[in-house]
Each structure stands twice: as C-alpha cells, then as structure tokens.
Amino acid sequence: MTPLKTREVQGTGIGDKDGQLKFFEGVLSRITLDVGENHSTLYDFITENGEHTNIWGSTTIDSRIFDSDIGNFGTITFNGMGQSKAGRTFKDISVQWWDGEPDERVKNWPGYKGGTRAAIAEDDPEDLPF
C-alpha cells in the first residue's frame, strides 16, 4: 500500500446557491492558480477569528483580485444576478480593498500586514506564494 494520498481541495463559492456565501471579508494571504479539474483560482483569506477560508475564483473575482492585494483586507459581496448588454446573466459580485489608514478593527485583524507583500515576507519568507 502506498503512503500517497490525494488532497481534497475545498473552497467556498460566492453567490446565492446552497453552501455559497453572499458576503465575505478577510485578509488575502495566498493565491493558488490552476486548481482542480476546472483549473480554477483559489484565494486563501484569513478570517477575523484567524482561520483560513478558501474562496473559489470566478470571471468577476479573478478580474478584481491581484497578487498586489496579498496582505490587504478586502470584502467580496454577491449583489444578485445581473444581465449583460448581450442578454447573458451573470453573478454581480463586487470586490473591495481597504484603502487608506486602517481603523482599529482592520489593524487587529489576524494576518493584516498593511497590505504589503514585504510585510508578509518579514514573518515567513518560505511561506510566500510566489
């Protein structure tokens, strides 16, 4: 018998289906590309209680989260279904990042490093996703 195991990839989607979140907030700690059979992006966030939560990417989310956002506090909100000019329906999702001087809640958030990769590197350079 081999000691190798297949790692289960777990993540949460943003939306209104069962098991999906309509709102999420946290500090982005890692971005993993090309995950699973759909070759999706997985965003690892640190929640207010210090736990890690993986959020699956989507066309909208992937176009609004960048490597430069690692270490910063952000929110992801499902605003409902929208309709494109071509008549296609899509998930209307907004992604917002803390901009400016953080308040006490953000300053004390586990993993918050002022939104800079350099600050994260000071903690553990071997744990960087790049």
MOQUILIN-V366026 format. One record per backbone hydrogen bond with DSSP energy under -1.0 kcal/mol. CO is the residue of the C=O (numbers start at 1). NH is the residue of the N-H. If there is no record, write none. Layout:
BEGIN
[[CO:NH] [CO:NH]]
END
This chain:
BEGIN
[[12:56] [13:21] [17:20] [21:15] [22:78] [24:76] [26:74] [27:46] [28:71] [30:44] [32:42] [35:40] [36:39] [40:35] [41:57] [42:32] [43:55] [44:29] [44:30] [45:53] [46:27] [47:50] [51:47] [53:45] [54:12] [55:43] [58:62] [59:63] [61:64] [66:69] [67:70] [69:72] [71:113] [71:115] [72:28] [73:98] [74:26] [75:96] [76:24] [77:94] [80:92] [82:90] [84:87] [88:84] [90:82] [92:79] [94:77] [96:75] [103:107] [104:108] [106:109] [109:112] [116:120] [117:121] [118:122] [120:123] [120:124] [124:127]]
END
